[in-house]
C-alpha cells in the first residue's frame, strides 16, 4: 500500500489522501518511489477543482516528482537510478506524483542532474524548468547580458522567482513586476535590480505601442500584462509567454511585431521533447544559484497539500512549495 492524493468526481468533487494498492497503478515501464513533489499553479487549480485541468477520473494529483527507480523494463533505466519527471500529462490524463509510488513511462524521465538533490529538483519543479525554457528561448533569439533591462512578470510566483534568480546569475539586469510590493526585498535578494508594481502593466491600454523599455520579457501572466509588455519591448526584442495567471486572452495588435520587429515566443513545458528537457535541467544544475533557490523554497508534508493549494490558487504564496512525499 502507498499514500496518494486522490482527486475524485463522482456525485461531487473530492480531494483527499488515500491508501492505494500498487496493483491500481496504470501501466508503465518504470515503477518509482517518489521522494519529493511540488505544488505548481496547475496543481492548485486541479486540487481545488477551479479549472478543468483533470481530464480523467479518478486522478492522482501532481505534475512533478523526483525519486528513485524501483523496477524498470527500460534499458535506459536501472534500479536505484535517480530521476526527475514533469509534465507529459501527469496529474491531467495520467496518475501524477503526489504519491509514494508512481508507474511511469520512461520516455518522460530525465536523470537527476549531477549537483542537484531530489529536494532541490522539486524546488525547481515545472515552474523553474519553465523559467529555464523561457531563458533558453530568449538566448536562441539572441539575447545577451548587457542588452538592456529584462522584465519578469509575476515575479514573486514560482516561475517568476526562478526566472529572476536565473537571469541575474547569468548577468542580466532584471526588473521584477509583482502585485506584492512588500516582497521587494525578497525579489532583490534573488537578484532583481528594481521592482515595479504590476499595476503598471496589468491595466487595459488603448496604445498598441508604448515607450520602448525592455530588451526582453519573461511573462507568466498573460492577458493585458502581456499586451503591455509587448507594447513596451524594444526594437528587435522578444517576449517569452509561459503562463496565464491573469488570463488567457490576448487583445493586442500586430503593431509591435511589424513596426518594432518584436518576437513572441511560446513556451510549452508539458510536451517539450526529451533533448530540450535534458538540456534545460543541465542548465538549471549549472546556472541556478542554489542558495537563492533555498531562499525561495518552503517544504510541506503531504497532509498540508490541500490547504496550501488553496493559498497558492489565491496568490498568497511566494516562491516554491516542495512536498515531502516519502
KAFENQUI-V74493 format. One record per run of one state. SS is the DSSP state (@ for helix, = for strand, . for the rest). FROM is the first residue (numbers start at 1). LEN is the number of residues. If there is no record, write none. Layout:
BEGIN
SS,FROM,LEN
SS,FROM,LEN
END
This chain:
BEGIN
.,1,1
=,2,8
.,10,3
=,13,8
.,21,1
@,22,3
.,25,5
=,30,10
.,40,1
@,41,7
.,48,11
=,59,2
.,61,3
=,64,9
.,73,9
=,82,5
.,87,3
=,90,1
.,91,3
=,94,1
.,95,4
=,99,1
.,100,1
=,101,4
.,105,1
@,106,3
=,109,3
.,112,6
@,118,24
.,142,7
=,149,4
.,153,5
@,158,12
.,170,3
=,173,6
.,179,2
@,181,10
.,191,3
=,194,4
.,198,1
@,199,4
.,203,11
=,214,6
.,220,2
=,222,1
@,223,10
=,233,9
.,242,5
=,247,1
.,248,7
@,255,5
.,260,3
=,263,4
.,267,7
@,274,14
.,288,2
@,290,6
.,296,1
=,297,5
@,302,12
.,314,6
=,320,5
.,325,2
END
